[in-house]
């Protein structure tokens, strides 16, 4: 059974999939105007964040943001469709294949104090997160994970934040799963992001925008047709919508 839509009278034809911190959030009134526009124009909304479920839920509550049609958390490791509803069990079954959290943590311990474990709220069932002082430490960690033949993705964001997730997970893969479940085509999904863990999301087929405050490391790994906005955060998403014809020029 396909999930329902939280705010539209009929099934929408378009879908906005956006990161939260540094992308949708940070622009105040522009953020609220963008969400309001999507509601009026029957555009479904998916928040796709690196935050865990607990962290994302607190953020939405504190900012008063409306609940989306789907909430993707933990860098694409968990999906929910309703406020307080259960995770998408089909997605969890898919990403859990060959996931060995204990093995990941064992490899992390071989680097001693060079890897600093992030607080519990940053840890997920399918996500192990650390902080590093030097990018080289993350590179060594990823090399050791590969040597251990673990089926994982290792990501470094802003040269500081390290996330390890199952090989099948990721923001882009989760967005594709949600798009399919909502009955929409990739060409009608616009993706927006600002940092390295958004690469998979922005690299999938369909329109995509890197907002004006996107990190250098993200921009250095993107290629057309990803649109590079001049405006930051939510204003950059609106700029991307105009570029792709979703809004009047």
Helices and strands as residue ranges (DSSP letters): E 14-18, H 29-40, E 43-48, H 53-63, E 70-73, E 78-80, H 89-95, H 101-109, G 112-114, E 116-117, G 120-122, E 127-131, H 135-147, E 152-157, E 161-166, H 171-181, G 186-188, E 189-193, G 196-198, H 199-202, E 208-210, H 216-219, E 227-228, H 233-243
